[in-house]
Amino acid sequence: MALSAPEPLTAEHDVSGFRCGKPALDHWLKTWALSNQEKGFTAVLVVHEQGRVVGYYGLAPTAVAPSILSRSIRTGPPPDPLPCLLLGQLATDLDWAGDGIGTGLLKHALQRCVTAAKLVGGRSLMVNAIDAEAAEFWRRRGFIPSKDDPLILFRSIADIAASLKAVQGA
Ligand SMILES: CC(C)(COP(=O)(O)OP(=O)(O)OC[C@H]1O[C@@H](n2cnc3c(N)ncnc32)[C@H](O)[C@@H]1OP(=O)(O)O)[C@@H](O)C(=O)NCCC(=O)NCCS
């Protein structure tokens, strides 16, 4: 069955059966995603099969204390708080795990961040890893743990833009 391209979550999408193996991310999708999107807290993008959501991510603006970032991302002297973007959620339904949906959603999210940062600023993308396994997933993708929490990681937008450009040019 064909999957949709990533599109904004609406009330028409069926999230009731979503299960990614991390209950907090299932709960967030079923309980908070739509209202957060409608209120403008988070942009939630989903991939679905005939309306049934099989993967999603959530993006929001954020700002952090510069002191938690590595020097290479912080650069000096930065504003305090330092404007960033937050990829707060990324998950694929277990029935579809390992089929490239997570990688595709992440690429879509990174491209959006680069576009958004060009329009309104944002020094870095911040991710909230749900656990140590997820933190490892982010480290393999070039994200650097913050100074005081290994589950909060950052990658500069400039670095993300350069890597997307390199892949597109390849
Ligand atoms: C991480 C996740 C989004 C990957 O989705 P997917 O559609 O299976 O991913 P793909 O098929 O594109 O690629 C598989 C990648 O996911 C990794 N992966 C698979 N299960 C994972 C898990 N439970 N936790 C972390 N990474 C996982 C694989 O190791 C592989 O990464 P690698 O290429 O670096 O080896 C999915 O496993 C998931 O929803 N996990 C639970 C939620 C989670 O940990 N989200 C991460 C951010 S908090």
The ligand as a Gaussian input file, in Angstrom:
#p B3LYP/6-31G(d) Opt

LIG

0 1
 C       14.127000       5.913000      15.669000
 C       12.984000       5.616000      14.717000
 C       12.185000       6.894000      14.456000
 C       13.563000       5.082000      13.419000
 O       12.485000       4.888000      12.542000
 P       12.557000       3.838000      11.327000
 O       11.471000       4.225000      10.374000
 O       12.587000       2.442000      11.811000
 O       13.992000       4.230000      10.755000
 P       14.698000       3.833000       9.399000
 O       14.105000       2.565000       8.825000
 O       14.717000       5.029000       8.522000
 O       16.192000       3.583000       9.883000
 C       16.488000       2.734000      10.906000
 C       17.350000       3.501000      11.904000
 O       16.632000       3.613000      13.140000
 C       17.413000       3.044000      14.179000
 N       16.501000       2.523000      15.185000
 C       15.663000       1.488000      15.054000
 N       14.982000       1.329000      16.215000
 C       15.431000       2.309000      17.082000
 C       15.126000       2.658000      18.418000
 N       14.210000       2.010000      19.124000
 N       15.775000       3.709000      18.996000
 C       16.689000       4.388000      18.306000
 N       17.023000       4.073000      17.035000
 C       16.404000       3.037000      16.427000
 C       18.235000       2.003000      13.470000
 O       19.357000       1.658000      14.228000
 C       18.616000       2.750000      12.215000
 O       19.630000       3.687000      12.540000
 P       21.071000       3.599000      11.867000
 O       20.821000       3.799000      10.401000
 O       21.816000       4.720000      12.508000
 O       21.569000       2.243000      12.209000
 C       12.035000       4.499000      15.278000
 O       12.817000       3.367000      15.605000
 C       11.253000       4.896000      16.490000
 O       10.140000       5.425000      16.376000
 N       11.803000       4.642000      17.698000
 C       11.100000       4.955000      18.920000
 C       11.105000       6.447000      19.163000
 C       12.500000       7.036000      19.168000
 O       13.432000       6.507000      19.752000
 N       12.641000       8.199000      18.479000
 C       13.955000       8.819000      18.303000
 C       14.012000      10.206000      18.792000
 S       13.413000      10.510000      20.425000

